Amino acid sequence: MSHSQWKQSLLGAICLTLAAAIWGGVYVVSKVVLDVIPPFTLLILRFGIALIVLGAFALARRETVLKKDYPLLMTIAFVGVTISIAAQFLGTKLSTAHMGALITSASPAFIAIFAVWLLKEKIHFKQATGILLATVGVIIVIGVPDQADAQSSLTGNLILLVAAVSWGLYTVLSKKATQRYSSLLVTTYVALFGLVFTSPVMVWELSVTPVSWQFGWEIWAGVLYIGLISTAGAFYLWNKGFELMQAGSGAGFFFVQPIVGAFLGWLLLHEHLGVSFFVGAAFIFLGVALSNLHKRESSESN
C-alpha cells in the first residue's frame, strides 16, 4: 500500500469512527428532547439546522449539481431521511430500546449487500467474517430481549428492519454520488430534499400532537446539538468516510455506535455496564479490523 493510499484509508476510518461515535452518543440527548418534541418535528428541526450550516459552506465553494443527477440526490434524501431515520424513530417508539439498537445495527450487512449490487464491489471472506463477528458483538453488548418483548412489538421490529435496510441503501447511494460530487455538496442536498419530503408528515404530526414550544434552554441546546453535531457534522463525516473507502470495508465502522451508546449510558445515565459489554466490544473491534484486513493485504501485494 502506498503512503497516500494508507493516509486516505486512515482518514476514512477516522471519519467513519467519529460519525458512528456521535450517533451512539446522540441517543442520550434525543431521549430527553423527544419527551417534549414529537419525532417528525424534531427531524425537520435537525435537518433545518444542518441545512443552514452545510448550505453556507456549500455556497462558499460554489459547487453546482447537474440536472441529470437531481433524481439520484432526491432518492438518497428520501431513502436516508424520510424513510430510514423516520422508521428508526417510529420503530423505537413502538418497540423496545434493545430491539431498536439490535435491529438497526444490522445495517452494515445491508451496506455490504447493496455495495455488491450497485457498486459492483467484491465482498471477500474476511470482510464477511468481520461483519459477522461484529454482529455477534452487538448482540452480546445489547443482549437479546425476552420472547414477550419481541412478540408484543412485532410491528415496531419490522419498521426497525426497514430502517436498517434503507440505511444500507442510503450509504451505498451516497458513495455513488460522492464519486461525482464532494461529500459536503451531497450532504447539503440530502438535508434540503429530506426537509421537502418530510415536511408534509410534520404538518400532520403537529395537527394531532400540538407543541407548546415553552422549553427550557437545555431542550434547545439538545436540538442544536442534534442538528449541528449529529446531523451536519456526522452525516458529512459518514459520507466523507465512504468517499475515501470501499463500502464493504467501511460498513463495519457502524458498529462503533452501540459501543459508544452503551458507554455514555453508563457514564451519564448510570446504566449498568457488565462483562458482556467488554466481551462484545472485543468482538466488534476484532470484526472491524478483520473486515478491513483484506484491503490492506491485497494493496500490499500489488
Salt bridges, closest charged atoms under 4 A:
GLU63 OE2 - ARG61 NE 3.46
ASP69 OD1 - LYS68 NZ 3.59
ASP69 OD1 - ARG180 NH1 2.47
GLU243 OE2 - LYS240 NZ 3.60
GLU297 OE1 - LYS126 NZ 2.91
